[in-house]
Amino acid sequence: MPSLNLRRLLLAVSLVALPTLAMAGPNDSDWVQMFNPKDTSLATNWDFKITTRAMNVDPLGTFKRAIVGSDTVLEVSVANYTNFNGMYGHIGYKIRPFNYFVVRVEHQFYGSQAAGNPGTWAVQNNGIMHHSQSVASMSLNQNFPVSMEAQLLGPGNSGADNNSSMNLCTPGTSYYTAATGGTRNDTHCNSATTKDRAQAFAPNWAWARVEAYSDSLIRYYFKDSLVLSYYRPVQYNGDNQVSNPSVSIVTGTAIKGGYILLQSESHGTRFRRVEVLNLEGCKTPTDANYKSYFVKHDSTACAGSTGIRGASPQDARYATPITLVGNAIKVGGIDRVTLEAYDMRGTRISSHTAQAPFQWAPAVSTHGVYVLKAITPKGTYTKKATLF
């Protein structure tokens, strides 16, 4: 987003009763891989939208899965743009929105800015758009989603002061300077206290993360250092950064959560890791689904000692869909799932457990019809499949 009237800001924050989550906190399996390097297509988890284009229409190859050295990355490419011409792009995790969460990305900028770019502010510029409307809800000519943006910058950007990254920008939004009361800040972009962003340009990689507690406190981190905090995100129709909005922007409406998106703003960016930790779940310590890091209780996530919330095959199938890709089984959703493959005599021949979404090719010795059993936190269901 443009760095208009940029000024330094680090709000004084009382620690309140909310945790500061360390990078080494929850187990790796608790983090949902929004970008899963094993997926052969970004379409498994993502929708994308480019200004003036229909959803998921990307003739210039802006968003793609790419191999860079030994890494599989989500790449934002401007290599095929002879004139960027305001064709801002956004790619969003489509599986579900989040209210209480931590999202972290490992990113790098690379290459040069596209011709016909919007200006120097967009050099080595991307962003984590959170508390956002979905990509699917954006209008044809909308340039930015109504959202809060953790602005990612590389060392070549001269538009922000203090050599900062993880600044706050507010397309169609605003925020307050205190947990209660306080003043609403309508400045579009506000600088963090980042001191060094040199690691954000290839061949280096830099970590950044957002901790969000619905419509209360939000914290931004760069390379594991707290660089900016603010409170109570709200809609703000006085911000002119969202052209052709598809949703009604009513100033002062609390934004409790939303979707997570990444950007294309005329400079190439790569993401090696994009993952989210849901902080909302069962807080009953004796429950099988309890996690010590949850900050918001969700009674529907509790499941007693079994970890299975119910016996509804319909709910389980909807939340964790199975599709076949050749001889592989693709599992959607966000839960930890066990797949079991049985031959038609009822003999289990193979099984696999992983955090969805994932793809698995069971080892079968004979071509034929098999029964797949999906065991999910929302229930168990079966599906027949022809494997070879």
C-alpha positions as CSV (number, residue, x, y, z in Angstrom):
1,M,0.0,0.0,0.0
2,P,1.2,3.6,-0.6
3,S,3.1,5.1,2.3
4,L,1.1,8.4,2.5
5,N,1.8,10.7,5.4
6,L,4.0,8.0,6.8
7,R,5.1,8.7,10.4
8,R,6.7,6.6,13.1
9,L,4.4,4.8,15.6
10,L,4.9,2.3,18.3
11,L,1.9,2.4,20.6
12,A,2.7,1.9,24.3
13,V,1.0,-1.4,25.2
14,S,0.2,-2.8,28.6
15,L,0.8,-6.6,28.5
16,V,-2.8,-7.3,29.5
17,A,-3.8,-10.9,29.9
18,L,-2.7,-12.1,26.5
19,P,0.3,-14.2,25.7
20,T,3.3,-13.4,23.6
21,L,3.8,-16.5,21.5
22,A,7.4,-17.5,20.8
23,M,8.3,-19.0,17.5
24,A,9.2,-22.2,19.2
25,G,5.9,-22.4,21.1
26,P,3.3,-24.8,19.8
27,N,4.3,-28.0,18.0
28,D,4.9,-27.7,14.3
29,S,1.9,-29.9,13.6
30,D,-0.4,-27.3,15.2
31,W,0.5,-24.7,12.5
32,V,-1.6,-24.9,9.4
33,Q,0.5,-24.7,6.3
34,M,-1.5,-22.3,4.2
35,F,1.1,-22.7,1.5
36,N,1.9,-26.4,1.4
37,P,5.0,-27.1,-0.8
38,K,3.6,-30.6,-1.5
39,D,0.5,-29.2,-3.2
40,T,0.9,-29.3,-7.0
41,S,-1.5,-26.3,-7.4
42,L,-2.1,-23.1,-5.4
43,A,-5.8,-23.6,-6.1
44,T,-6.0,-26.2,-3.3
45,N,-5.9,-23.4,-0.7
46,W,-5.9,-20.1,-2.5
47,D,-8.0,-17.8,-4.6
48,F,-6.4,-14.8,-6.3
49,K,-7.7,-11.6,-7.8
50,I,-6.0,-9.0,-10.0
51,T,-7.6,-5.6,-10.6
52,T,-9.8,-5.6,-13.8
53,R,-9.6,-9.5,-14.0
54,A,-12.1,-12.0,-12.8
55,M,-11.2,-14.1,-9.8
56,N,-8.5,-16.8,-10.5
57,V,-7.7,-15.3,-14.0
58,D,-4.0,-14.6,-14.2
59,P,-2.7,-14.6,-17.8
60,L,0.6,-13.1,-16.8
61,G,1.5,-15.8,-14.2
62,T,1.6,-13.4,-11.2
63,F,0.9,-16.1,-8.6
64,K,2.6,-19.5,-8.9
65,R,4.3,-22.3,-7.2
66,A,8.0,-22.2,-8.1
67,I,11.2,-24.0,-7.4
68,V,14.0,-21.7,-6.3
69,G,17.2,-23.6,-5.5
70,S,16.2,-26.3,-3.1
71,D,13.0,-24.5,-2.0
72,T,9.5,-24.7,-3.2
73,V,7.9,-21.3,-2.8
74,L,4.8,-19.3,-3.4
75,E,6.1,-16.8,-5.9
76,V,4.6,-13.4,-6.7
77,S,6.1,-12.6,-10.2
78,V,6.1,-9.5,-12.3
79,A,8.4,-11.0,-15.0
80,N,5.7,-10.9,-17.7
81,Y,4.4,-7.4,-17.0
82,T,5.5,-4.9,-19.7
83,N,3.2,-2.3,-18.0
84,F,2.0,-2.9,-14.5
85,N,-0.7,-0.3,-15.0
86,G,-2.4,-0.5,-11.7
87,M,-3.1,-4.3,-11.9
88,Y,-2.7,-4.8,-8.2
89,G,-3.0,-8.5,-7.2
90,H,-4.0,-10.3,-4.0
91,I,-3.9,-14.0,-3.2
92,G,-6.0,-15.2,-0.3
93,Y,-6.2,-18.3,1.8
94,K,-9.8,-19.4,1.0
95,I,-10.4,-22.3,3.4
96,R,-11.6,-20.2,6.3
97,P,-11.3,-16.8,8.1
98,F,-9.6,-16.4,11.5
99,N,-10.4,-14.1,14.5
100,Y,-7.8,-15.1,17.0
101,F,-4.6,-16.3,15.3
102,V,-0.9,-16.0,14.6
103,V,0.2,-15.8,11.0
104,R,3.9,-16.0,10.1
105,V,5.7,-15.8,6.8
106,E,9.2,-16.3,5.7
107,H,9.7,-14.0,2.7
108,Q,12.2,-12.4,0.4
109,F,12.0,-9.7,-2.4
110,Y,13.9,-10.4,-5.6
111,G,14.5,-8.9,-9.0
112,S,13.4,-5.4,-10.2
113,Q,10.2,-3.5,-10.1
114,A,7.9,-3.9,-13.1
115,A,7.7,-1.1,-15.7
116,G,4.6,1.1,-15.4
117,N,4.7,0.7,-11.6
118,P,2.8,3.0,-9.3
119,G,5.9,4.7,-7.9
120,T,8.9,4.3,-5.5
121,W,6.7,3.5,-2.6
122,A,6.0,0.1,-4.3
123,V,9.6,-0.9,-4.6
124,Q,10.2,-4.2,-2.7
125,N,6.7,-3.8,-1.2
126,N,4.2,-6.5,-0.3
127,G,1.9,-7.1,2.7
128,I,0.1,-9.6,4.9
129,M,-3.5,-8.5,4.6
130,H,-5.5,-9.7,7.6
131,H,-8.9,-9.0,9.1
132,S,-9.7,-8.9,5.4
133,Q,-12.7,-9.5,3.2
134,S,-12.3,-12.6,1.1
135,V,-10.8,-12.6,-2.4
136,A,-14.1,-14.0,-3.6
137,S,-16.0,-10.9,-2.3
138,M,-13.8,-8.3,-4.1
139,S,-15.3,-6.4,-7.1
140,L,-13.9,-6.7,-10.6
141,N,-12.1,-3.3,-10.5
142,Q,-11.3,-3.2,-6.8
143,N,-7.7,-2.4,-6.2
144,F,-7.2,-3.3,-2.5
145,P,-9.4,-5.4,-0.1
146,V,-10.9,-3.7,3.0
147,S,-8.4,-5.0,5.5
148,M,-5.6,-4.3,7.9
149,E,-2.1,-4.6,6.3
150,A,1.2,-5.6,7.9
151,Q,3.3,-3.9,5.3
152,L,6.4,-5.9,4.2
153,L,9.3,-3.9,2.8
154,G,12.8,-4.7,1.5
155,P,16.0,-2.8,1.9
156,G,15.6,-1.0,-1.5
157,N,12.4,0.8,-0.5
158,S,13.0,4.4,0.4
159,G,9.4,5.4,1.1
160,A,9.3,4.4,4.7
161,D,11.3,6.0,7.5
162,N,13.5,4.2,10.0
163,N,14.4,1.4,7.6
164,S,11.1,-0.2,8.8
165,S,9.1,-3.2,7.8
166,M,5.9,-4.6,9.3
167,N,4.4,-1.1,9.2
168,L,0.6,-0.8,9.5
169,C,-1.5,0.4,6.5
170,T,-5.2,0.6,6.6
171,P,-7.2,0.3,3.3
172,G,-10.8,1.1,4.2
173,T,-10.0,0.7,7.9
174,S,-8.7,2.5,11.0
175,Y,-7.8,1.6,14.6
176,Y,-7.7,3.0,18.1
177,T,-4.7,3.9,20.2
178,A,-5.9,2.2,23.5
179,A,-7.7,-0.9,24.6
180,T,-10.7,1.2,25.8
181,G,-11.4,4.8,25.0
182,G,-8.5,6.4,23.2
183,T,-8.3,8.2,19.9
184,R,-9.1,6.7,16.5
185,N,-6.1,7.0,14.2
186,D,-7.0,7.5,10.6
187,T,-3.5,7.9,9.2
188,H,-3.2,5.5,6.3
189,C,0.3,4.2,7.0
190,N,2.2,4.1,10.3
191,S,5.8,3.1,10.7
192,A,7.0,0.3,12.9
193,T,10.3,0.4,14.9
194,T,12.1,-2.1,12.7
195,K,15.8,-1.3,12.5
196,D,17.1,-3.5,9.7
197,R,15.3,-5.1,6.8
198,A,18.4,-6.1,4.8
199,Q,17.6,-9.8,5.3
200,A,14.4,-9.4,3.3
201,F,16.1,-9.4,-0.1
202,A,17.3,-12.5,-2.0
203,P,19.2,-14.6,-1.4
204,N,18.3,-13.9,2.2
205,W,15.0,-14.7,3.9
206,A,13.3,-12.8,6.7
207,W,10.5,-13.9,9.2
208,A,7.6,-11.7,10.0
209,R,4.4,-12.4,12.0
210,V,1.1,-11.0,13.1
211,E,-0.6,-11.9,16.4
212,A,-4.2,-11.0,16.4
213,Y,-6.8,-11.2,19.2
214,S,-10.0,-10.4,17.3
215,D,-11.0,-6.8,17.7
216,S,-8.8,-6.1,20.7
217,L,-5.0,-6.2,20.5
218,I,-2.9,-6.8,17.4
219,R,0.9,-7.1,17.5
220,Y,3.4,-7.1,14.6
221,Y,6.8,-8.8,14.8
222,F,9.8,-8.7,12.5
223,K,12.6,-11.2,12.9
224,D,11.0,-12.1,16.3
225,S,11.1,-8.6,17.7
226,L,7.9,-6.7,18.6
227,V,7.8,-3.7,16.3
228,L,4.3,-2.3,16.4
229,S,1.1,-2.8,18.4
230,Y,-2.4,-1.3,18.1
231,Y,-6.0,-1.9,19.2
232,R,-9.6,-2.2,18.0
233,P,-9.5,-2.3,14.1
234,V,-12.6,-0.7,12.6
235,Q,-13.9,0.2,9.1
236,Y,-13.2,3.7,8.0
237,N,-14.8,5.1,4.8
238,G,-12.6,8.2,4.8
239,D,-9.6,6.2,3.5
240,N,-9.3,6.6,-0.3
241,Q,-7.0,3.6,-0.8
242,V,-9.9,1.2,-1.7
243,S,-11.3,2.0,-5.2
244,N,-14.5,0.3,-6.3
245,P,-15.2,-1.5,-2.9
246,S,-17.5,-4.4,-3.1
247,V,-18.6,-4.1,0.5
248,S,-20.2,-1.2,2.4
249,I,-17.6,0.6,4.5
250,V,-19.3,2.0,7.6
251,T,-16.9,4.0,9.8
252,G,-16.6,2.7,13.3
253,T,-17.8,-0.9,12.6
254,A,-15.6,-3.3,14.6
255,I,-13.6,-5.8,12.5
256,K,-13.4,-9.0,14.6
257,G,-11.5,-11.1,12.1
258,G,-11.4,-12.1,8.5
259,Y,-9.3,-13.7,5.7
260,I,-5.5,-13.7,5.2
261,L,-4.1,-12.4,1.9
262,L,-0.8,-11.6,0.3
263,Q,-0.1,-9.0,-2.3
264,S,1.3,-8.1,-5.7
265,E,2.3,-4.5,-6.0
266,S,4.8,-4.4,-8.9
267,H,7.8,-6.1,-7.3
268,G,8.7,-9.8,-7.1
269,T,8.3,-11.5,-3.8
270,R,8.7,-15.1,-2.6
271,F,7.2,-16.8,0.4
272,R,9.0,-20.0,1.6
273,R,6.7,-20.4,4.6
274,V,3.1,-19.2,5.1
275,E,1.4,-20.7,8.1
276,V,-1.2,-19.9,10.6
277,L,-1.9,-20.9,14.2
278,N,-5.5,-20.8,15.3
279,L,-5.8,-19.5,18.9
280,E,-9.5,-20.3,19.2
281,G,-10.5,-23.8,20.4
282,C,-11.4,-26.0,23.3
283,K,-10.0,-24.6,26.6
284,T,-11.3,-27.5,28.8
285,P,-8.0,-29.0,30.1
286,T,-9.4,-32.6,30.2
287,D,-10.6,-32.5,26.6
288,A,-8.7,-34.3,23.9
289,N,-8.7,-31.2,21.7
290,Y,-7.4,-28.9,24.4
291,K,-4.3,-26.8,23.6
292,S,-2.6,-24.7,26.3
293,Y,-2.1,-21.7,23.9
294,F,-5.8,-21.2,23.1
295,V,-7.0,-17.7,24.2
296,K,-10.6,-18.0,23.1
297,H,-12.9,-20.9,24.1
298,D,-14.9,-22.6,21.4
299,S,-17.2,-25.2,22.9
300,T,-18.0,-26.8,19.6
301,A,-14.3,-27.8,19.4
302,C,-14.6,-29.9,22.5
303,A,-14.9,-33.6,22.0
304,G,-14.4,-35.4,25.3
305,S,-11.8,-38.1,25.5
306,T,-12.1,-39.3,21.9
307,G,-11.2,-36.2,20.0
308,I,-14.1,-36.8,17.7
309,R,-16.7,-34.1,17.9
310,G,-19.6,-36.1,16.5
311,A,-20.7,-38.9,14.2
312,S,-21.9,-36.7,11.3
313,P,-20.4,-38.0,8.1
314,Q,-21.9,-35.0,6.3
315,D,-20.2,-32.4,8.5
316,A,-16.9,-34.3,8.4
317,R,-17.0,-34.6,4.6
318,Y,-17.8,-30.9,4.2
319,A,-15.0,-29.8,6.5
320,T,-12.4,-32.3,5.2
321,P,-13.2,-33.0,1.5
322,I,-11.3,-35.8,-0.4
323,T,-10.6,-35.6,-4.1
324,L,-8.5,-37.8,-6.3
325,V,-5.6,-36.6,-8.4
326,G,-4.4,-39.5,-10.5
327,N,-3.4,-42.1,-7.9
328,A,-3.1,-39.6,-5.1
329,I,-5.7,-38.6,-2.5
330,K,-5.9,-34.9,-1.8
331,V,-7.3,-33.9,1.6
332,G,-8.7,-30.4,2.2
333,G,-9.6,-28.5,5.3
334,I,-7.4,-27.5,8.2
335,D,-7.7,-30.4,10.7
336,R,-5.4,-33.2,11.5
337,V,-6.7,-36.2,9.6
338,T,-6.0,-39.9,9.4
339,L,-6.7,-41.7,6.1
340,E,-7.0,-45.5,6.0
341,A,-7.2,-47.5,2.8
342,Y,-9.1,-50.9,2.8
343,D,-9.5,-53.4,0.1
344,M,-13.0,-54.6,-0.7
345,R,-12.6,-57.5,1.7
346,G,-12.2,-55.1,4.6
347,T,-8.4,-55.5,5.0
348,R,-6.6,-52.3,5.9
349,I,-3.6,-52.0,3.5
350,S,-2.3,-48.6,4.3
351,S,-2.8,-45.5,6.5
352,H,-1.5,-41.9,6.8
353,T,-1.9,-39.2,9.3
354,A,-1.1,-35.5,8.7
355,Q,-2.3,-31.9,9.1
356,A,-4.7,-31.0,6.3
357,P,-4.5,-29.9,3.6
358,F,-2.2,-32.6,2.2
359,Q,-1.8,-35.1,-0.6
360,W,-1.1,-38.9,-0.1
361,A,-0.5,-41.7,-2.5
362,P,-1.2,-45.1,-0.7
363,A,0.9,-48.0,-1.8
364,V,-1.4,-50.6,-3.4
365,S,-0.3,-53.7,-5.2
366,T,-3.4,-54.4,-7.2
367,H,-5.5,-52.1,-9.4
368,G,-9.0,-51.8,-8.2
369,V,-11.6,-50.2,-6.0
370,Y,-10.7,-49.4,-2.4
371,V,-12.5,-47.9,0.5
372,L,-11.0,-44.8,2.0
373,K,-11.8,-44.0,5.7
374,A,-11.3,-40.4,6.8
375,I,-11.0,-39.9,10.5
376,T,-11.3,-36.2,11.4
377,P,-12.0,-34.1,14.5
378,K,-15.5,-33.5,13.1
379,G,-16.4,-37.2,12.5
380,T,-15.6,-40.2,10.3
381,Y,-16.7,-40.9,6.8
382,T,-15.8,-43.3,3.9
383,K,-15.3,-42.9,0.2
384,K,-14.7,-45.4,-2.6
385,A,-11.8,-44.8,-5.0
386,T,-10.1,-46.6,-7.8
387,L,-6.4,-46.9,-7.1
388,F,-3.6,-48.4,-9.1
